[in-house]
Amino acid sequence: PPLSFPLLLTIIIFSSTFFSSLEARNGIHISSLISQDLYNSLFLHKDDTACPAKDFYPYSAFIEATRRFPSFGSSGTLATRKREIAAFLAQISHETTGGWATAPDGPYAWGLCFKEEISPGSDYCDSSNQQWPCYPNKTYQGRGPIQLSWNYNYGPAGKALGFDGLKNPEIVANNSVIAFKTALWFWMTEQKPKPSCHDVMIGRYKPTAADIAANRTAGFGLVTNIINGGLECGIGSDSRVNDRIGYFQRYAKLFNVDTGRNLDCASQKSF
């Protein structure tokens, strides 16, 4: 006999939910919003011989890494999803930029040019951190798209992603998929009192009393505060913050989405 309307509607809703969940798990949601052509148009010069990270950041590695974080780029409206992806790619572009003011195609076409910090000023070992103790003769300078730094980030990132971040930090500069995964791990993970960058960009951030007192309002500027606020925020106009914004504005335009408000962190206190 034919299915009753309520049962048919239930099946349709279940199927839609199931396949949406399946798409999220398989990373299809990302590739439907950012094609390989769009990815390449964002990062026009990442594979130039002038870039030390030449051939290290292929589109396929980015897409594979997103499968580990199915909520990335799949939360909220279509505009919210596009804006989050654009914001993430803008932040990692600043962290790895090879651009300069008069660079070919402009200063914001040179993201993903570096995979490792050049001439680090220290070994980035916080010896007071006993939870994530430094391994002998290892250094924890910036590596990968987000320039993961310090033992207290390498340790938990490795634990979450299945590699030994303390004994083998070099893998972040030697394995493209792991490199992208560490950037996405940092983006998606709340580290109190900091919210996650993901929650900020999808509108899930709820400011605490301390946040309100510090003028930490939601927007791209708050993401910058989370990433490097101690050096870049609360000091008025800053060239590094402006570089991040420049990337975001260019990318948002290519994604055909607005940037939203509160792009800088000039008047925000850092965490």
Buried (B, 14 or more C-beta within 10 A) or exposed (E): EEEEEEEEEEEEEEEEEEEEEEBBEBBBBBBEBBEEEBBEEBBBBBBEEEBBBBEBBBBEBBBBBBBBBBBBBBBBEEBBBBBBBBBBBBBBBBBBBBBEEEBEEBBBBBBBBBBBBEEBEEBBBBEEEEEBBBBEEBBBBBBBBBBBBBBBBBBBBBBBBEBEBBBBBEBBBEBBBBBBBBBBBBBBBEEEEBBBBBBBBBBEBEBEEEBEEBBBBBBBBBBBBBBBBEEBBBEEEBEBBBBBBBBBBBBBEBBEBEBBEBBBBBBBBBB
